[in-house]
Amino acid sequence: VQLVESGGGLVQPGGSLRLSCVASGFTFSSYNMRWYRQAPTKERELVAAITSGGGSTNYADSVKGRFTISRDNAKNTVYLQMNSLKVEDTAVYYCNVPGSGSWGQGTQVTVSS
């Protein structure tokens, strides 16, 4: 399993970013996918999840209504659209295949004025 995240950066509060995670080494379309984040001094937390076909999604209360998870099974890619970003969204964001134990390098999101 290989996971490569991208799309992070520095953005002002209220701004938007779209994260991407390209997966390889497994049959992507058969697996649910998740986005996690980890802020300095904090534990990694689940942000959003999507089923294998994309028909069902779930979100942490802290991002509900602002973030949208989606996927393109033809491109082996899962996305996280992040709108109305807040300072507290600052973290390294990771995608994950549930149960795989594999993690990518993550992508840094910094929300600051």
FENKA-V108202 format. One record per run of one state. SS is the DSSP state (H for helix, E for strand, C for the rest). FROM is the first residue (numbers start at 1). TO is the last residue. If there is no record, write none. Layout:
[[SS | FROM | TO] [SS | FROM | TO]]
//
This chain:
[[C | 1 | 1] [E | 2 | 6] [C | 7 | 8] [E | 9 | 11] [C | 12 | 16] [E | 17 | 24] [C | 25 | 27] [H | 28 | 30] [C | 31 | 32] [E | 33 | 38] [C | 39 | 44] [E | 45 | 50] [C | 51 | 56] [E | 57 | 59] [C | 60 | 66] [E | 67 | 72] [C | 73 | 76] [E | 77 | 82] [C | 83 | 86] [H | 87 | 89] [C | 90 | 90] [E | 91 | 96] [C | 97 | 102] [E | 103 | 103] [C | 104 | 106] [E | 107 | 111] [C | 112 | 113]]
//
